[in-house]
Amino acid sequence: MIKRLSKHGNSMALVLDRGLLDLLDIKPETPLKVTTDGECLILSPAHTTRRREALKAALKDGNRRYAKTLKNLAG
């Protein structure tokens, strides 16, 4: 996907397609982390404490519910 920057006041804006936003579950209120490796611009959803805690809870629940099955698959 090739994109161009758009003038937005004294700044430049990158417009992202709805499909890409849906794929990454990015909504207007989603905080985004902007980093670089020196050559590339990296844009990713910022992992807030609330999201991290929800993930931990989901993992704990999955491990509790499927521990026996996971053990059988590993063994």
LOPAZA-447339 format. One record per atom (N, C-alpha, C): atom name; residue number from 1; x, y, z. Coordinates in pm, 1 decimal, always signed. Atoms other than C-alpha are relative to their C-alpha. Example, Ala and Ser with C-alpha at 12.3 -4.5 7.8 and 13.67 -1.06 7.14 Angstrom:
# residues 2
<"N" 1 <+89.0 -119.0 +0.0>>
<"CA" 1 <+1230.0 -450.0 +780.0>>
<"C" 1 <+90.0 +120.0 +0.0>>
<"N" 2 <-82.0 -119.0 -6.0>>
<"CA" 2 <+1367.0 -106.0 +714.0>>
<"C" 2 <-77.0 +109.0 +73.0>>
//
This chain:
# residues 75
<"N" 1 <+84.3 -116.1 +0.0>>
<"CA" 1 <+0.0 +0.0 +0.0>>
<"C" 1 <+89.8 +123.8 +0.0>>
<"N" 2 <-74.9 -124.8 +10.3>>
<"CA" 2 <+147.1 +333.1 -104.3>>
<"C" 2 <-93.0 +113.3 +42.6>>
<"N" 3 <+78.4 -113.0 -48.0>>
<"CA" 3 <+21.6 +644.5 +77.1>>
<"C" 3 <+80.8 +127.5 -16.2>>
<"N" 4 <-64.1 -131.6 +3.9>>
<"CA" 4 <+98.5 +1015.0 +49.2>>
<"C" 4 <-50.3 +81.6 +118.1>>
<"N" 5 <+39.2 -88.1 -108.2>>
<"CA" 5 <+94.2 +1273.6 +323.8>>
<"C" 5 <-88.5 +111.4 -54.7>>
<"N" 6 <+88.9 -110.4 +34.8>>
<"CA" 6 <-174.4 +1542.0 +317.3>>
<"C" 6 <+30.8 +118.0 +91.0>>
<"N" 7 <-21.5 -120.0 -79.5>>
<"CA" 7 <-132.3 +1900.1 +433.0>>
<"C" 7 <-117.1 +15.6 +96.4>>
<"N" 8 <+101.6 -16.3 -103.7>>
<"CA" 8 <-320.8 +1960.1 +759.2>>
<"C" 8 <+45.1 +115.5 +88.8>>
<"N" 9 <-48.4 -118.9 -70.7>>
<"CA" 9 <-267.9 +2316.0 +884.0>>
<"C" 9 <+148.8 +15.7 -27.1>>
<"N" 10 <-144.9 -9.3 +13.1>>
<"CA" 10 <+105.4 +2354.4 +949.6>>
<"C" 10 <+66.7 -137.0 +9.9>>
<"N" 11 <-52.4 +135.4 -15.9>>
<"CA" 11 <+145.1 +1977.6 +978.1>>
<"C" 11 <-32.3 -83.9 -122.9>>
<"N" 12 <+32.0 +96.4 +104.0>>
<"CA" 12 <+122.3 +1671.9 +755.6>>
<"C" 12 <-78.5 -113.9 +65.5>>
<"N" 13 <+83.8 +107.1 -52.2>>
<"CA" 13 <-134.4 +1394.0 +798.7>>
<"C" 13 <+9.4 -122.6 -90.3>>
<"N" 14 <+4.8 +126.0 +73.3>>
<"CA" 14 <-139.8 +1029.4 +695.4>>
<"C" 14 <-140.8 -56.4 +18.3>>
<"N" 15 <+136.9 +50.4 -6.0>>
<"CA" 15 <-492.2 +909.2 +611.8>>
<"C" 15 <+4.7 -151.4 -16.8>>
<"N" 16 <+0.6 +145.8 +1.7>>
<"CA" 16 <-547.6 +540.2 +689.0>>
<"C" 16 <-137.6 -50.4 -42.8>>
<"N" 17 <+123.8 +57.6 +51.7>>
<"CA" 17 <-810.7 +330.7 +510.4>>
<"C" 17 <-77.9 -71.0 +110.3>>
<"N" 18 <+88.2 +62.8 -97.7>>
<"CA" 18 <-1108.5 +197.5 +706.2>>
<"C" 18 <+34.0 -148.0 +18.9>>
<"N" 19 <-32.3 +142.3 -10.8>>
<"CA" 19 <-1012.9 -164.2 +628.9>>
<"C" 19 <+121.2 -25.4 +88.5>>
<"N" 20 <-120.3 +13.5 -82.1>>
<"CA" 20 <-670.8 -120.5 +786.4>>
<"C" 20 <-30.7 +30.6 +145.7>>
<"N" 21 <+38.4 -35.2 -136.8>>
<"CA" 21 <-818.2 +50.0 +1093.1>>
<"C" 21 <-83.3 -111.2 +63.2>>
<"N" 22 <+82.3 +110.3 -50.7>>
<"CA" 22 <-1075.3 -230.2 +1130.8>>
<"C" 22 <+85.8 -122.0 +31.4>>
<"N" 23 <-87.7 +115.6 -19.2>>
<"CA" 23 <-807.6 -498.2 +1094.2>>
<"C" 23 <+78.1 +11.7 +130.5>>
<"N" 24 <-80.1 -23.0 -120.8>>
<"CA" 24 <-601.8 -343.9 +1375.5>>
<"C" 24 <-84.6 +43.5 +119.6>>
<"N" 25 <+93.3 -42.3 -104.6>>
<"CA" 25 <-910.9 -252.5 +1580.8>>
<"C" 25 <+38.2 +137.5 +56.4>>
<"N" 26 <-34.7 -136.6 -38.4>>
<"CA" 26 <-809.6 +114.9 +1584.1>>
<"C" 26 <-123.1 +86.6 -20.2>>
<"N" 27 <+113.9 -90.6 +2.5>>
<"CA" 27 <-1084.6 +360.1 +1668.5>>
<"C" 27 <+52.1 +142.1 +23.0>>
<"N" 28 <-47.9 -137.5 -19.3>>
<"CA" 28 <-1066.7 +741.8 +1689.1>>
<"C" 28 <+59.3 +25.8 +138.3>>
<"N" 29 <-50.2 -22.4 -135.9>>
<"CA" 29 <-1007.1 +719.9 +2065.5>>
<"C" 29 <+119.5 -89.6 +37.2>>
<"N" 30 <-112.3 +89.5 -27.9>>
<"CA" 30 <-733.1 +452.2 +2040.2>>
<"C" 30 <+131.2 +78.3 +4.2>>
<"N" 31 <-130.6 -66.2 -3.5>>
<"CA" 31 <-398.3 +588.8 +2160.1>>
<"C" 31 <+98.4 -75.5 -89.3>>
<"N" 32 <-96.3 +61.7 +90.9>>
<"CA" 32 <-124.5 +524.3 +1903.8>>
<"C" 32 <+142.0 +34.0 +42.4>>
<"N" 33 <-141.5 -17.3 -30.8>>
<"CA" 33 <+244.9 +477.8 +1967.3>>
<"C" 33 <+74.1 +18.2 -132.7>>
<"N" 34 <-76.5 -27.8 +121.6>>
<"CA" 34 <+472.3 +630.1 +1700.9>>
<"C" 34 <+148.0 -13.1 +34.6>>
<"N" 35 <-142.7 +22.0 -21.1>>
<"CA" 35 <+831.6 +503.7 +1688.3>>
<"C" 35 <+69.1 -9.2 -135.3>>
<"N" 36 <-77.2 +18.0 +122.6>>
<"CA" 36 <+1108.7 +467.2 +1433.8>>
<"C" 36 <+120.4 -87.5 +29.6>>
<"N" 37 <-123.0 +77.6 -12.2>>
<"CA" 37 <+1399.1 +232.7 +1374.4>>
<"C" 37 <+115.0 +74.0 -68.0>>
<"N" 38 <-100.5 -80.3 +68.5>>
<"CA" 38 <+1591.7 +511.5 +1201.5>>
<"C" 38 <-26.2 +11.7 -149.4>>
<"N" 39 <+34.0 -1.7 +142.8>>
<"CA" 39 <+1455.9 +431.7 +855.3>>
<"C" 39 <-150.1 -8.0 -23.2>>
<"N" 40 <+143.4 +22.1 +16.2>>
<"CA" 40 <+1093.6 +334.0 +903.4>>
<"C" 40 <-77.3 +65.8 +112.8>>
<"N" 41 <+93.1 -52.1 -97.9>>
<"CA" 41 <+803.9 +496.2 +1081.7>>
<"C" 41 <-88.5 -116.4 +42.9>>
<"N" 42 <+77.5 +112.8 -52.1>>
<"CA" 42 <+626.0 +245.9 +1306.1>>
<"C" 42 <-114.7 +55.7 +82.3>>
<"N" 43 <+121.0 -47.3 -65.0>>
<"CA" 43 <+268.8 +316.7 +1413.5>>
<"C" 43 <-74.7 -121.3 +53.0>>
<"N" 44 <+68.9 +115.2 -58.0>>
<"CA" 44 <+99.6 +77.1 +1655.7>>
<"C" 44 <-91.8 +45.7 +112.5>>
<"N" 45 <+86.6 -35.1 -112.5>>
<"CA" 45 <-184.8 +80.1 +1906.3>>
<"C" 45 <+81.2 -4.4 +129.7>>
<"N" 46 <-69.4 -2.2 -128.7>>
<"CA" 46 <-48.7 +180.5 +2246.4>>
<"C" 46 <-70.9 -97.2 +92.7>>
<"N" 47 <+59.1 +97.9 -91.1>>
<"CA" 47 <-103.1 -95.4 +2497.4>>
<"C" 47 <-18.8 +66.3 +135.4>>
<"N" 48 <+31.6 -63.5 -126.4>>
<"CA" 48 <-276.6 +68.7 +2787.3>>
<"C" 48 <-6.8 -105.6 +109.2>>
<"N" 49 <+8.3 +91.6 -113.6>>
<"CA" 49 <-285.7 -83.9 +3131.7>>
<"C" 49 <-128.9 -80.1 -4.9>>
<"N" 50 <+129.5 +68.9 +5.6>>
<"CA" 50 <-654.6 -166.4 +3084.4>>
<"C" 50 <+3.1 -113.6 -102.1>>
<"N" 51 <-9.0 +104.9 +103.0>>
<"CA" 51 <-584.7 -359.5 +2761.6>>
<"C" 51 <+89.9 -113.5 +45.5>>
<"N" 52 <-93.7 +102.1 -47.9>>
<"CA" 52 <-289.4 -539.5 +2919.6>>
<"C" 52 <-65.8 -87.7 +106.1>>
<"N" 53 <+68.8 +77.1 -103.9>>
<"CA" 53 <-500.5 -641.4 +3221.0>>
<"C" 53 <-108.1 -89.6 -60.2>>
<"N" 54 <+102.3 +82.1 +66.8>>
<"CA" 54 <-780.7 -764.4 +2993.1>>
<"C" 54 <+64.2 -120.8 -67.1>>
<"N" 55 <-71.0 +110.9 +63.2>>
<"CA" 55 <-529.0 -976.6 +2800.7>>
<"C" 55 <+44.6 -101.7 +103.9>>
<"N" 56 <-43.7 +91.4 -107.0>>
<"CA" 56 <-385.7 -1122.3 +3122.2>>
<"C" 56 <-117.8 -81.5 +52.5>>
<"N" 57 <+118.7 +69.8 -49.5>>
<"CA" 57 <-735.9 -1207.5 +3243.1>>
<"C" 57 <-46.8 -105.2 -99.7>>
<"N" 58 <+41.8 +95.4 +103.2>>
<"CA" 58 <-822.8 -1374.5 +2911.7>>
<"C" 58 <+94.8 -119.9 -5.0>>
<"N" 59 <-97.4 +109.3 -0.2>>
<"CA" 59 <-500.9 -1578.6 +2918.8>>
<"C" 59 <-18.2 -89.5 +121.6>>
<"N" 60 <+19.8 +77.6 -122.7>>
<"CA" 60 <-560.5 -1683.8 +3278.7>>
<"C" 60 <-124.3 -87.9 -12.3>>
<"N" 61 <+123.8 +74.8 +17.8>>
<"CA" 61 <-917.2 -1789.2 +3196.3>>
<"C" 61 <+19.3 -114.2 -100.7>>
<"N" 62 <-26.0 +104.4 +99.8>>
<"CA" 62 <-803.6 -1978.6 +2884.6>>
<"C" 62 <+84.7 -112.6 +55.3>>
<"N" 63 <-84.9 +103.0 -61.6>>
<"CA" 63 <-532.0 -2157.5 +3078.8>>
<"C" 63 <-78.8 -83.8 +100.0>>
<"N" 64 <+81.0 +72.6 -97.3>>
<"CA" 64 <-778.8 -2249.7 +3352.7>>
<"C" 64 <-96.5 -94.9 -70.8>>
<"N" 65 <+101.3 +79.4 +68.7>>
<"CA" 65 <-1041.2 -2373.8 +3108.0>>
<"C" 65 <+58.9 -112.4 -84.7>>
<"N" 66 <-54.4 +95.0 +96.5>>
<"CA" 66 <-809.9 -2559.2 +2869.6>>
<"C" 66 <+133.6 -60.4 +42.3>>
<"N" 67 <-129.3 +49.6 -48.0>>
<"CA" 67 <-514.5 -2663.3 +3089.0>>
<"C" 67 <+21.3 -148.1 -36.8>>
<"N" 68 <-13.3 +142.3 +28.8>>
<"CA" 68 <-581.3 -3036.2 +3044.1>>
<"C" 68 <+23.0 -24.4 -149.2>>
<"N" 69 <-14.0 +15.5 +145.1>>
<"CA" 69 <-619.8 -3009.8 +2666.5>>
<"C" 69 <+137.2 +49.7 -45.9>>
<"N" 70 <-131.7 -53.7 +36.2>>
<"CA" 70 <-308.4 -2793.1 +2634.9>>
<"C" 70 <+112.2 -93.7 +44.4>>
<"N" 71 <-100.5 +93.3 -49.1>>
<"CA" 71 <-111.2 -3039.0 +2845.9>>
<"C" 71 <+7.3 -123.5 -89.5>>
<"N" 72 <+4.7 +114.9 +90.6>>
<"CA" 72 <-226.1 -3327.4 +2622.4>>
<"C" 72 <+63.2 +31.1 -135.1>>
<"N" 73 <-58.4 -39.8 +127.0>>
<"CA" 73 <-129.9 -3137.3 +2309.2>>
<"C" 73 <+152.5 +13.5 +8.4>>
<"N" 74 <-144.8 -21.6 -16.3>>
<"CA" 74 <+215.6 -3056.9 +2446.6>>
<"C" 74 <+74.0 -131.0 +23.2>>
<"N" 75 <-67.3 +119.6 -45.7>>
<"CA" 75 <+287.6 -3404.6 +2567.5>>
<"C" 75 <+6.8 -110.7 -92.9>>
//
